[in-house]
Amino acid sequence: MEPHSELHPNLRQIAAAAQVSTTTVSLALRNHPRIPAPTRLRIQALGRQMGYCPNPSVTNLMTQVRSGGRVRYRETLGWINPHGRPDHYVNTKLVGLEYHQRLWQGALHRAEQLGYALESFWLRAPNMSAQRMSAILATRGVRGLLIPPLPRPKGHLSLDWSNFSVTALSYTMVRPQFHRVVPDHHHNIQVILRTLRHRGYQRIGLLLPVQYDERLENRFRAGFYFYQQNVPRAERLPVLICPPRAYEEKCADWLGKYQPDAVITLGTFRNLRAIDIGDPDYSERLAIVLMGCGAIRDSGFTVMDENPFRIAESAVDHLAGQLGRNESGLPERPETVLIKGTWIDSQSVEDPALAIAR
């Protein structure tokens, strides 16, 4: 066996110790499926024992060398569209889809930066089945998949996952479990609550659409209830869960009974001030914070932008890392990456004293 006195051995030294070729070692350390799994694991364990550590600069250089200089083929990443329309992510005339469309835009932008193509695959196309979709993806040579938010909470998809690297962009797919990149909901609502409190708002309410928080594994309500444990009991308002349509009567009763100084909600309920509760002065000074993506139609409102564009960029980065390591199938320990939101200020939240004076 050749001595390996250096801190980090090279491939030739590992090959000599393992009694295989340097090509076999190179492929095994990159987890390439051409090398049988037992051999890969043996060489990887030997590499760790000998102190092997890859050089990122050399790795990037060799990737370019292997590509032949000029890249004529761009690998395609798959974007699984589980919704009822094939243009769900690109038709800007569809109302209420800004968050989803910002996800698509972020993923497309980052994929192109990294040299990938991104293509949407419509899961609800006529005569489409999970088996057929799996076959289409395999035939197209798609190895990496992005799973955007599903239509319903606690959803699942039944593709043949063994050949794919996968990153999800929400909590909505509970089976199977994959790596995911999502908003830091707990952080975001704590920032909203602390900022409102600092500006003098004491009776803060939370208004959510039906099933919305279930899609987030109840993270908004958990953060809100945590905050409420640290304020006087008289300032702890009950959370209101409303259907997105025909919500005016329930909201009017809630506003009239509890008189919140400020309401944290979604763009679905942006017209809250227009609800008649018999006190126009109260409605005018009610502070409103929207959670979402800072859509154009939310201009004039204070918004906690959940940064869907950045979430999707990070998801593509995570997926590219899996592809580079030749990881596929269900991960043993799924990872969750949290992206913090950005507070976007406006006159919908101001000093309560100024609002009363006005």
N, C-alpha and C positions, 0 to 999 in steps of 0.2 A: 504494500500500500504506500502511495506517495505521501510524504510528510505534508502536513498542512499547518505550518507554524503561523500563517497570517491570521488576523482576527476573523476575517470572513473568507472561507474557502471559495474557490471558483468551481465551475461546472466540471472541469476535467478532474479535479481532486475528488469530487463527490462521485463521479462516474467510476473512478478507480476503486473507491471504497465499496461501491455498490456492485462492481463488476458488470457494468452495462455501458452502453455508448453514451457520449455526451449529448447526442440528439435525444436519446431516451430520457436522460436527466432533465434536459431543457423542457421537453413536453410534459414530463411528470410534475415538475415544479410549477408549470402553468396550468396544472389540473386538466390537461388535454384528454378528451375521451378516447383518443387513439391508443393510449397506454392502458392496459388492464388495471382495474381499480386496486387490486392487491399490490401490484408493482408501484403504482402511483403513491399509495399510502406508505409503502416501505421506503421509497426514495425521499418522500417529504419528511418522514420521521428522521431519516439519516441526515438530511440537510439541516433540520433543526438541531439535532445532536451535535453536528459539526459547526454550528454557528452561522449557517448560510443566511444571508440577507440580500434580497434583490436590490439593485441600483435603479431607482426610478428613471434617471436620465438615460441609462443604457437601454432599459426596457422600452422607453418611448422611441429611442433611435432605432432599435431593432424592429419595432413595429413598422416604422416608415420604410426601412430597408426591405422587409418582407413584402411590403405592398408594391414594390417595384418603382417607387418614386412617384409616378403619376397614378392617381386613384381613378379608375374608370368605373368601379362598382361601389355603390354605397349600400351598406347593410340597412335593411328596413326594420324599424321598431314598430310593433303593433299597438294600436290604441283601440281598446275594446269599447265599442259604443253599445250600451245596453238599453238605450232609450227608443222611443217609438218612431223617431224620424232619423234618416241618415244624415241630415244636415243640422242635427241638434247643436253641434259645436261651432258651426260656421255661419249659420243664418242669423245675422244681426237684427233681423226684423222680429225674431221670437223674443217675447217679453219675459223677463225674469231669469234669463240664462246667462247673465253677465259673468257670474262666478265660474260656471262650467266653461264658458268660452275663453275666459282668461287662462284657465288651466290648459286648454288646448294650445293657445297662443304661446304660453310659456314653454310647453313641451316641444312644440315645433321649433321655436327659436333655439332652444338649447340643443336639440337633436342636430340641427343644421350646423351649429357651432362645432359639435363634436364629430361631424362627418357622417351622420346617419340621416336616412330618410325616415319620415314618420307617416304612417298610413292608418286611417281609421277603418276598422272592420265592424260592420253592422251586425250585431248579434240577433236582431229581430227581423232580418231580411226574410222574405217569403221562403218557406220550406227550409229554413236554416235550423240546424240542430247543433248541439254541443259537439257531437262526433264529426259532423261535416265541417264545422268551424275549425276544429283541431286539425283536420286533414288539409283544409285550405291554408292555414298558417304554416304547416309543415311543408307543403308543396311550394309555398312562396319563399321558403327559407327563413322565415321569421323565427328568431330565437328569443327575443326580448319583448315582453308585454307590459303595457301600462294599463292599470285598471282604474278608471275614474269613478266618482261616486255613483253607486247603483240607485235605481229609482226608489227603493224601499230600504228601511233599516233591517239589519240582521239578515242580509241576503247571502246568496251563495251562487257560484258558477261551477259548472261541471265539465270543464275542458280537460283534456289529457295533459296535465301539468308537467309530466315527467321530462318533457323536452324543452321547457321554457324557463327563462329567468323572468321573474315577475316583481313589479313594485306597484303597490296600490296607493291611491291618493285620497283615501278616506277611511273611516271606520265602518262603512256600510257593509263590506263583505266580511262576514264572520267565519265563513267556511269555504275553502281552506284559509288558513292564516298565512299571510305573506309579509315581507318587509313593506313598510308604508311610510309616506311623508305626508304630514297633516298639519293644520294650524295648531298652535299652542293655545287651545281654548281657555284653559285655566289661567294662564298668564294674561291673555287678552282681557278677560272679564275682570281680573284683579286690577289691571291698569285702568280700565274704565271706571270701576268703583272708587279707586283711590283718587283719580282725577276729579270725579264729581264731588267726592267728599271734600277734597282740598278746596274746591271752588264754592263750597258752602251748601251743597245739596245734601239733605239728610234723609228724606223719605224717598228712597230709590226703588222703582219697580222694574220687574222683568216680565216682558210680554213676548211669548214665542208661539209660532204656528204648531198645530198638532203634529206630532211625530218628529219635529225638527230636532229636539234634544236627544231623542232616542237614536237618531242617526249619528250622534256624537258620543254615544255611550254615556249620556246625561252629564257631560262635562260642564256645560254652562250652569245648569242648576246646582251641581255640586260646588262650583266656585262661588255661586251666589249665596248658597246656604252657609258656606264656610265664612264668608264675609259677615253674614247676618249674626253669627255668634259673637261678634265683637262690637255690636252696636246696641243701644238701648232697645228693649223689647218693643217700645212704642213705634220704633222706626223699622221694624221688620214686616214688610209687606208681603202678602202671599203672591207667588208666581201665578200669572194668568196664561193658560194654554187655550188658544183660540183656533178655530178653522180659518184658513186663509180667506174664505168667502163668507159673507154675512156675519162679520165679526162686530159690527158697529154696536149692536145692543149689549153684548157681553162686555165690550170695552167701556161703553158708557156707564154701565152699572159699576164696574171695577174702578174707573176713574172717579166717579161720583162718591163712592163709598170710602176709598182709601186716600184720595187726593195726593198722589205721588208728586214730589217736586220734579223728578226726572224719570224718564222711562228708557230702558235699554231694550231694543227690539231689532227687527229686520226690516228691509225695504218694503216687505209686504204690507207693513202697517205704517208706512211713512206719513199717511194722511191723518194721523191720530188727532192732531189739533183741530181738524175739521169736524170731529164728532161733537154733537151738541149735548152738553151736560148741564145747560142752563147757567153757565158762568163763563162768559167770553173772556174776562180778564184772566181767569185761571188757565184757560186753553192757550192764550197768547203767551203766557210766561212759562208754560210747561217745557222743560228741556227734553230733548230727544237725542239719543245716540243710536246710530244704526251699525249693526255688525254685517260685514260683507266684503265688498271689493272696491268701494269707492267708485261705483258706476256713475256715468254722466248724469243719469236721472236722479242721483242722490246729491247733486250739487246743492249747496245751501244747508246741508245737514252735516253735523259732526259724525264722523265715521271711524270705526275701528276696522281698517283695511286688513283683511286676513292674508293679503299678499298671495293670491292664487297663482299669479305668474311665477313668482319665486318658488312656490311649493312645487310646481310642475318642473321647473328647471332643476331643482334639487332631486326630484324623483328620477329624472333622466340621468343625472350624475350617478345616482345610486344604482340604477339599472345598468349603466355602462360599466360600473365597477364589477357587477356580477358577471357580465359577459366577458370582461377581461380575465376573470378568474375561472371561467368556464363552469360557473355554478348554475345548476338547473334543478327543477323539482321543488318540493316543499322544504323550506329551510328548517333546520333543527331548532334555531333560536331566532324567531322573527324579530327584526329591529323596527323601532318607530323613531322617526326623525321629526322633531317639532320645530315649526317655523313661527317665530313671533310676529305679531301684527304691528301695524303702524297707525298711530293716532292722527287723524286728519281733522283739524279744528275748523269750526265755523260758528256763525251766530246762533245756531240752534242750541248751543250750550254757552251760557255766559254767567256772570256773577248774578245770583238771585236778586240781590239788592238793586242792581242796575235794571233787571227785568221788571221789578215792581215799580221802580221810579219811572220807567218808560211807560 
